[in-house]
């Protein structure tokens, strides 16, 4: 499987990314992380509009 790394994203060492979208940011996990995890069956995220802190965990995959 060929992995892609869009240049408009910022990546962490642990394979999460953020992509600015206006005043908001989209977050996700890299293609490598998806490949390593296999089937994703559970995702827990904070409520829309909740504050998150850089370097702190805010969800579970």
Secondary structure, 3 states (H helix, E strand, C coil): CCCCCCCCCEECCCCEEEEEECCEEEEEECHHHHHHHCCCCCCEECCCCCCCCCCCCCEEC
